Amino acid sequence: MRQLNLDLGKKSYPIYIGQGLLSQPELLTEHIGGKQIMIVTNTTVAPLYLAQVKSLLGDYQISTVILPDGEQYKTLDTVNLIFSALLEARFDRSCT
């Protein structure tokens, strides 16, 4: 496994690269604040990994936004869909 550290001061975080990372749930859980998690994924990635990621995070309240795949969906309208889902699920700054 390779680890890259994104240096953002107090908001810094690691990026893990490698095989079998989903068999190491602590790589996810050590970076989670609060009890709510919003998973934002797309129609290509969700069928491959969403169920497994959700099962790793069983102790948390999980909400999901599944977006269409493709560059044409990387728009402000798509960001608004994510914000709407966060508001609807009553996420606050302590959530992940």
N, C-alpha and C positions, 0 to 999 in steps of 0.2 A: 504494500500500500504506500502510495505517495501522499504527502500532506503539504498543501500550500496554505500559507497563512495570509489572509487578507487583512492588512493593517489599517484599521479605521479607528484607532484610539480605543476608547471604551467599548466601541461597537465591533471590535475585531472578531474574526471568526476563521476557523479552518475550513479548507475545502479538501475532501478526501477523494483520492483517485485510485481505483483498483478493482479487482474482482472480489466477490463475496462480501461486500460491505454490508449488505442487508442481513447477514448472519451475525453482525455485531451491533445490536440495538443500542448499546451505550454510546456509539458514535452519534446517534440522533438525540437520545434522551438527555445527555449531559449539556445540551445547548437549548433545551426547552424551558421557557419561562411560563409560569401559570399552568392551568389545567386544560386550556382550550388550544386546539391546533387547527389551522386552516391549511389544507393541502391544495395547492394550485397545480394542476397538471393539464395534459392535453389528451386528445382522443387516440394518439399513437402510444403514449407512454402509460396511460392509465390501465389498459388491459394487461400490460406486462408486469407492472409493479405496484399498483395502488392497493390491491388486497393484501399483499405482503407487508407493505409499509403500515397500513392500518392495523394489521395484527400485531406488529411490533409495538404499537402505541396504544395498546388496549386499555391502559389506565387513564387515558386522556379523553376529553370530549372532542371528537374529530368532526370537522365540517370539510366539505370538498367542493371545489369548483373545477369542472372539467371543460376546458376550452377546445374549440376546433384547432386542428394543427395547421400551421402555415404562417408565412410572413404577413399575409394580408390580414391576419387577426391580431397582429401586434399594434393595436391602436388605442387611443384614449377611450373609445367605447368599451373595449375589452377591460381596460383598467377600471372603468366605472362598474362593470359587472362584478369584478372582484371586490371593490369597495362596497357595493350593495350587499353582497353575500356576507362580508365582514360585519356590516351594520345590522343586518337581519339576524345574525347569530350572536349579536351583542358582544363582539370582541372589543377589547380595550388595549391599552399599551402594554399590559402585562402578558398578553397572549403571544403565541408563536405562529 
